[in-house]
Amino acid sequence: MTTRRAFLASLAAAAAIPGLSWADAGSPAYLAAARDEDGAFALYGLTAQGADLFRIPLPDRGHAAAAHPEAPEAVAFARRPGTFALVLDCALGKLAARLEAPEGRHFYGHGAFLLDGDTLCTTENDVATGEGRIGMWSRSDGYRRIGEVASGGVGPHEILLRPDGGLVVGNGGIRTHPDRGREKLNIDTMVPNLAYLSSDGMLEETVELREDLHKNSIRHIAVREDGLVAFAMQWQGDASAATPLLGLHQRGRAPVLASADLAEQIAMQGYAGSVAFDGDGRTVAITSPRGGRLHRFSDAGELVEVHRRADICGVATAAHGFVASDGMGGLFGLEAHEMHALGKRPRSWDNHIVRIGGLV
């Protein structure tokens, strides 16, 4: 029989054991979900040069992952709208926990850890009202759900940590229901926004687009170390419209919307799939798998260059530029205005590449 003294001694011993770090998983630079050539799904850990470090099976198609800031753990989210998320031990290559959305909620494909590393925040939908919610989960308590706050809009998709410890959320404005798959239920009345939340969930600021752009769904975001937010949009109107798909916003100012020339903007087909700042934070890239384009802009919103690659979607910060992926297994580096191959894998990369370490 375990005595109280022995129990306390075991706790002290456990506390003295150093926690695992990402080095115990091979020091990956990136995480990315994929479908293998045999049809199986998995989450991969990649080096900065795009080499495989580990593969962890997923039960279904993945979308994005939230990487813990220190421990080798990743929370993999099902493609929206989904009702489960998987906590993966990337050092041991196994499932550590499974998060189930509470009744009346579903996940929207993304999440983020607060600075303490103990609180996971997940973007969710209140099915009954259509209101966006941010779920809170305690890692130290086995990822127990400890509460939720309003996202500041409808259809929250990506959520990221800000340099000051607060959060920024891309509220896409689109209402969905898990019983109706990916059907969009409110296109005519949608109102997307960018919402800033404090670390305790208080709404600090929201930024909406002008009325004629209310169908421009704000989905994916990137944050620079000075707080500049880049947001990628997906147009829900006529795909031939040359609608801006990149926005830049600094707290307290009006957003800057960025576009390429008419032909290139139309070629994007109203869809930006991912967004990232480069390693210096001076330029920002958006991708369009539908248009087969990567557009690179300055941080003032001026077009710098265009790269063409079929089904390109994933993009993330690299030390001296970007790393990108396509649906045919290709990985690419973009440095000094040149795109070069990092290799091709026997798999189909999904929408996103997640940089471990977060902020630029």
C-alpha positions in Angstrom: 0.0 0.0 0.0 1.4 3.4 -1.0 1.9 5.7 1.9 1.4 9.5 1.8 5.1 10.0 2.3 6.0 7.7 -0.6 3.4 9.4 -2.8 4.8 12.9 -2.0 8.4 11.5 -2.6 7.3 10.2 -6.0 5.9 13.6 -6.9 9.1 15.3 -5.9 11.1 12.8 -8.0 8.9 13.3 -11.0 9.2 17.1 -10.7 13.0 16.7 -10.7 13.0 14.9 -14.0 13.6 17.3 -16.9 10.6 17.5 -19.2 10.9 16.4 -22.8 11.5 19.0 -25.5 11.2 19.1 -29.3 14.8 17.9 -29.4 13.5 14.5 -28.2 11.5 14.3 -31.4 14.4 15.2 -33.6 14.1 19.0 -33.4 11.6 19.3 -36.3 11.1 22.8 -37.8 7.7 22.1 -39.3 4.6 19.9 -39.0 2.4 19.0 -42.0 -0.5 16.7 -42.6 -0.7 14.5 -45.7 -2.4 11.7 -47.4 0.0 8.9 -48.3 0.0 7.1 -51.6 -1.9 4.1 -50.1 -4.7 6.4 -49.0 -3.7 6.6 -45.3 -3.4 9.9 -43.4 -0.6 11.1 -41.2 1.1 14.0 -39.5 4.7 14.5 -40.5 7.6 16.2 -38.6 10.0 17.9 -41.1 13.5 19.4 -40.8 14.1 22.9 -42.1 15.3 21.4 -45.3 12.1 19.4 -45.7 13.4 15.9 -44.7 11.1 13.5 -42.8 11.7 13.1 -39.1 8.6 11.3 -38.0 5.3 10.1 -39.1 2.2 9.7 -36.8 -0.9 8.1 -38.3 -4.2 10.0 -38.3 -7.6 8.4 -38.6 -8.9 10.8 -41.2 -7.8 13.8 -43.2 -5.9 16.4 -41.2 -6.0 20.1 -41.6 -3.6 21.9 -39.3 -1.9 21.3 -36.0 -1.1 23.4 -32.9 2.5 22.8 -31.7 3.3 23.1 -28.0 5.9 25.8 -27.5 8.3 23.5 -25.6 7.1 19.9 -25.2 7.1 17.6 -28.2 3.3 17.6 -28.5 1.0 18.5 -31.4 -2.7 18.8 -31.4 -4.0 17.7 -34.8 -7.4 18.9 -36.0 -9.8 17.2 -38.3 -10.8 19.1 -41.4 -13.6 21.5 -40.6 -16.3 21.0 -39.4 -15.0 18.2 -37.1 -15.8 17.2 -33.6 -12.5 15.7 -32.5 -8.8 16.7 -32.1 -5.9 14.4 -31.4 -3.0 15.2 -29.0 0.1 13.5 -30.4 3.2 12.6 -28.5 5.8 13.4 -31.3 8.7 11.9 -29.3 7.1 8.5 -28.9 5.0 8.7 -32.1 1.7 7.9 -30.5 -1.7 9.2 -29.4 -1.6 10.9 -26.0 -5.2 12.2 -25.7 -8.3 12.8 -27.7 -10.3 16.0 -27.4 -14.0 15.7 -28.1 -16.0 18.9 -28.8 -18.8 19.4 -26.2 -22.3 18.8 -27.3 -23.5 21.6 -29.5 -20.0 22.5 -30.6 -17.6 21.6 -33.5 -14.0 22.5 -34.2 -12.9 24.7 -37.1 -9.5 23.2 -37.8 -7.1 25.3 -35.8 -5.8 25.9 -32.3 -3.1 27.7 -30.4 -1.3 27.4 -27.0 -1.1 30.4 -24.7 2.3 31.6 -23.5 2.2 29.4 -20.4 2.0 26.3 -22.7 -0.7 24.9 -20.4 -3.8 26.3 -22.0 -4.8 25.2 -25.5 -7.3 27.4 -27.3 -9.5 25.9 -30.1 -11.7 27.6 -32.6 -15.3 26.3 -32.5 -18.9 26.9 -33.6 -21.9 27.1 -31.3 -24.2 25.0 -33.6 -27.4 26.4 -32.1 -26.6 30.1 -32.5 -23.9 30.1 -35.1 -21.7 32.2 -32.8 -18.0 31.6 -32.7 -16.4 30.3 -29.6 -12.9 29.7 -28.3 -12.6 26.6 -26.2 -10.0 26.4 -23.4 -8.3 23.1 -22.4 -5.9 22.4 -19.6 -2.8 20.4 -20.7 -1.7 19.8 -17.1 -5.1 18.3 -16.3 -5.1 15.8 -19.2 -6.5 18.4 -21.7 -9.6 18.8 -19.6 -12.0 21.4 -21.0 -12.0 24.4 -18.5 -14.2 26.9 -20.3 -14.9 28.9 -23.4 -15.2 32.5 -24.5 -16.7 34.3 -27.5 -14.5 34.5 -30.6 -15.9 38.0 -31.5 -17.6 36.8 -34.7 -19.0 33.9 -36.7 -17.0 30.9 -38.1 -13.7 31.4 -36.3 -11.0 29.5 -38.3 -7.4 30.2 -37.5 -6.2 31.5 -34.1 -2.7 32.6 -33.2 -0.8 33.8 -30.3 0.3 37.5 -30.4 3.7 38.7 -29.2 2.1 40.4 -26.2 0.5 37.2 -25.1 -3.0 37.9 -26.4 -4.7 36.2 -29.3 -5.9 37.1 -32.8 -8.7 35.2 -34.5 -9.8 35.1 -38.2 -13.6 35.0 -38.0 -14.5 33.8 -41.5 -18.2 34.9 -41.1 -19.5 31.6 -42.5 -21.9 29.5 -40.5 -21.8 25.7 -40.9 -23.4 22.7 -39.2 -21.8 19.3 -38.7 -24.9 17.5 -40.0 -24.5 19.4 -43.3 -20.8 18.8 -44.0 -19.0 21.8 -45.5 -22.2 23.5 -46.7 -22.1 27.3 -46.2 -25.4 28.4 -44.7 -25.3 32.3 -44.6 -23.3 33.6 -47.6 -25.7 36.5 -48.2 -25.5 37.8 -44.6 -21.9 36.8 -43.7 -19.7 39.4 -41.9 -16.1 38.3 -41.5 -13.8 40.0 -39.1 -10.4 40.0 -37.5 -10.7 39.8 -33.7 -8.2 40.6 -31.0 -8.6 38.9 -27.6 -6.7 39.3 -24.4 -5.1 36.2 -22.9 -8.1 35.8 -20.6 -10.5 36.0 -23.5 -11.7 39.6 -23.4 -12.5 41.1 -26.8 -10.1 44.1 -27.4 -10.7 45.0 -31.0 -12.5 43.8 -34.1 -11.7 44.8 -37.7 -14.3 44.4 -40.4 -14.1 44.8 -44.2 -16.1 47.4 -46.1 -19.6 46.4 -47.1 -18.9 45.4 -50.7 -16.3 42.9 -49.4 -18.6 41.2 -46.8 -18.3 37.9 -48.8 -14.5 37.9 -48.4 -14.1 35.3 -45.7 -11.1 35.9 -43.4 -9.6 32.5 -42.7 -5.9 32.3 -42.2 -3.5 34.6 -40.4 0.2 35.2 -39.7 1.7 37.4 -37.0 5.0 39.4 -37.1 7.0 40.0 -34.0 5.9 43.7 -33.9 2.2 42.6 -33.9 1.5 43.2 -37.6 -1.1 40.7 -38.7 -1.4 39.3 -42.3 -4.8 37.7 -43.1 -5.7 35.6 -46.1 -9.2 35.6 -47.5 -11.5 33.4 -49.6 -14.0 35.2 -51.8 -17.5 33.7 -51.7 -18.8 35.6 -54.7 -18.1 35.4 -58.4 -14.7 33.6 -58.7 -13.8 35.7 -61.7 -13.8 38.9 -59.6 -10.4 40.4 -59.0 -11.0 40.7 -55.2 -8.1 41.4 -52.9 -7.1 38.2 -51.0 -4.5 39.6 -48.6 -5.0 42.1 -45.8 -2.4 43.6 -43.4 -3.4 45.1 -40.1 -1.7 46.9 -37.2 -3.7 47.5 -34.0 -5.6 50.8 -34.0 -5.2 51.4 -37.8 -7.3 50.7 -40.8 -6.5 47.4 -42.7 -4.4 47.6 -45.9 -5.8 45.3 -48.7 -3.2 44.0 -51.2 -3.8 42.9 -54.8 -1.7 41.8 -57.8 -2.3 43.1 -61.3 -5.7 42.3 -62.8 -4.7 39.1 -64.6 -2.8 37.6 -61.7 -5.6 38.5 -59.3 -8.2 36.8 -61.4 -5.9 33.8 -61.7 -6.1 33.3 -57.9 -9.7 32.3 -58.4 -10.8 34.1 -55.3 -9.0 31.7 -53.0 -6.0 32.2 -50.7 -5.2 28.9 -48.9 -2.3 29.9 -46.6 -0.3 33.0 -45.5 3.1 33.5 -43.9 5.8 36.2 -43.3 9.3 35.5 -44.5 12.2 35.0 -42.1 13.0 38.8 -42.0 9.3 39.7 -41.7 9.7 42.1 -44.6 7.5 40.3 -47.1 4.4 38.1 -46.8 3.2 35.3 -49.1 -0.2 33.9 -49.9 -0.9 30.8 -51.9 -3.8 29.6 -54.1 -4.1 25.9 -54.9 -6.9 26.6 -57.2 -4.9 29.1 -59.2 -1.5 27.5 -58.8 0.0 30.7 -57.6 2.2 32.0 -54.8 2.0 35.8 -54.5 4.7 37.6 -52.5 4.0 41.2 -51.2 5.9 43.7 -49.2 4.8 44.5 -45.7 3.2 47.7 -47.2 1.0 45.6 -49.5 2.9 46.0 -52.8 3.3 43.0 -55.1 7.0 41.8 -55.1 6.7 38.7 -57.3 4.6 35.8 -58.6 5.5 32.1 -58.6 3.5 29.5 -60.4 3.1 25.9 -59.1 0.2 23.6 -59.6 -1.8 22.9 -56.4 0.5 24.9 -54.1 -1.1 25.7 -50.8 1.1 25.2 -47.7 3.5 28.1 -46.9 5.5 28.9 -43.7 8.3 31.0 -42.5 11.9 29.9 -43.3 15.1 31.4 -42.0 15.7 33.4 -45.2 12.4 33.2 -47.0 9.6 30.6 -47.1 9.0 26.9 -47.4 6.0 25.8 -49.4 4.2 22.5 -50.3 1.8 21.2 -53.0 -0.7 18.5 -53.3 1.6 16.3 -55.4 4.2 15.8 -52.7 6.4 18.6 -53.6 8.3 20.8 -51.0 10.0 24.0 -52.0 12.2 26.7 -50.6 11.8 30.3 -51.7 14.9 32.5 -51.1 16.3 35.5 -53.0 13.4 35.5 -55.4 14.1 31.9 -56.5 11.9 28.9 -55.8 13.9 25.6 -55.6 12.9 22.0 -54.9 13.5 20.5 -51.5 12.3 17.1 -52.7 9.2 15.3 -53.6 7.5 12.8 -51.3 5.1 9.9 -52.2 2.1 11.7 -50.6 -0.3 14.6 -51.0 0.4 17.5 -48.6 -2.6 19.0 -47.1 -3.4 22.8 -46.8 -0.8 23.9 -44.2 2.7 23.8 -43.0 3.0 24.7 -39.3 6.2 26.2 -38.1 7.3 25.0 -34.7 8.3 28.1 -32.6 5.4 30.2 -33.8 6.3 33.9 -34.2 8.7 35.2 -36.8 
